[in-house]
Amino acid sequence: MHFSSTLNRFGDEVFAALNERRIALEKEGRTFYNLSIGTPDFVPSKRVRTALAEAAQDPENWKYALRDTDEMLQAVCRYYEKRFSVSITPDMIASCYGSQEGIGHLGMTLCDPGDVVLLPSPCYPVFIAGAKMAGAQIHYYPLSPEKHFLPDLDAIPADVARAARYMIVSLPSNPTGSVGDDATYEGLIAFAKKYDILLVHDNAYSDIIYDGIEGGSFLHYEGARDVGVEFFSLSKSFNLTGARISFLIGRPDVVAAFRKLRSQIDFGMFLPLQKVAIAALETDRAEVQAQCAAYQARRDALCDGLTGIGWPVRRNQGSMFVWAKIPVAGMSSMDFCLALMDRAGVICTPGASFGPAGEGYVRFALVLPPDRIQEAVEQIRKSGILA
Ligand SMILES: Cc1ncc(COP(=O)(O)O)c(C=O)c1O
């Protein structure tokens, strides 16, 4: 059987070993603290669930949608105005099945094979997959602890910047938990203008941001709408990960091109899900803020807990992830994760899954309540793995 050469651009599932080991240990009846999955344990609101159930009763809603309804597009416009003070119009919005799918198709919208794209390292894996599917050449720009895990534009050679088609920036960052400030975004916009690069802001965690920092939209910054677009996912703010709802928002020419590509393979978002999106976007902000406070308590329990037992971990400022340097010299992130699972029953994700700069780190997801996180920390202490 012949398979496409595109497939050869993707590595083997090296992390299958972690899963296999977990399944084997579960069969032995071991208890686990699973801090590896990036899907919230919080639930979607009753309003959202009701919207889905009601919309599903109408047989008309089971037909091909073919388009984003005006009702949904207006709800997105209202949300951007109210939440981010950003005025947008329907021609600046295209729905997609999660930012994952959207980013997966973005490379094919913007690049020819061999074109250069700029990606953060470490980064969320679909940034890499989307560029590879387009046959693009990836240049990683560093997110390093010395620069607070923020884009280091000086590290990008001018000839690479000149050749780049698009650059993905995602703050608050998965996996590093870093958050950009005004200077970060202003610097990025100036850089994109100077080198004529399309800036793609992946905004998945605007509502999971701590210590009083206000999450926002990149499109709020002056000049942003000339040089960029933003993926705005409903997955994490409203606990809708399985529903697959996100929007590409910004420059109408980019949005139109993205729609054109997707319309070749897609008949539009299931109409009941469009109703779900509207209901979610109308959620009372206080609910979202209460959830953010709950994440912050988890963040404190994990970062302070680990630091307290001799594993210094800085408090992340945003996202539902904690990025921790491996406390044992000479161990790969994969081996450390296997050891942590075996010895402490705590499951986290090897840093190597987030691109070349991820090695040497592990990522914890804040998907258990603080008391369970404290128990996990205690298991790590008792395991002696830090000794
Ligand atoms: C940075 C980042 N971008 C995109 C996604 C995917 O989001 P969606 O559920 O909208 O596909 C995630 C999910 O964890 C993420 O962390």
The ligand as a MOL file (V3000), in Angstrom:
LIG
                    3D

  0  0  0     0  0            999 V3000
M  V30 BEGIN CTAB
M  V30 COUNTS 16 16 0 0 0
M  V30 BEGIN ATOM
M  V30 1 C -2.7560 27.0830 22.7220 0
M  V30 2 C -3.8830 26.2370 22.2600 0
M  V30 3 N -4.3980 26.4620 21.0490 0
M  V30 4 C -5.4200 25.7400 20.5750 0
M  V30 5 C -5.9570 24.7160 21.3170 0
M  V30 6 C -7.0760 23.9170 20.7350 0
M  V30 7 O -8.2620 24.4980 21.0770 0
M  V30 8 P -9.6360 24.0360 20.4150 0
M  V30 9 O -10.3390 23.2100 21.4190 0
M  V30 10 O -10.3290 25.3160 20.0780 0
M  V30 11 O -9.2850 23.2520 19.1900 0
M  V30 12 C -5.4500 24.4360 22.5860 0
M  V30 13 C -6.0170 23.3450 23.3810 0
M  V30 14 O -5.5080 22.9260 24.3860 0
M  V30 15 C -4.3900 25.2270 23.0670 0
M  V30 16 O -3.8490 25.0040 24.2640 0
M  V30 END ATOM
M  V30 BEGIN BOND
M  V30 1 1 1 2
M  V30 2 1 2 3
M  V30 3 2 2 15
M  V30 4 2 3 4
M  V30 5 1 4 5
M  V30 6 1 5 6
M  V30 7 2 5 12
M  V30 8 1 6 7
M  V30 9 1 7 8
M  V30 10 2 8 9
M  V30 11 1 8 10
M  V30 12 1 8 11
M  V30 13 1 12 13
M  V30 14 1 12 15
M  V30 15 2 13 14
M  V30 16 1 15 16
M  V30 END BOND
M  V30 END CTAB
M  END
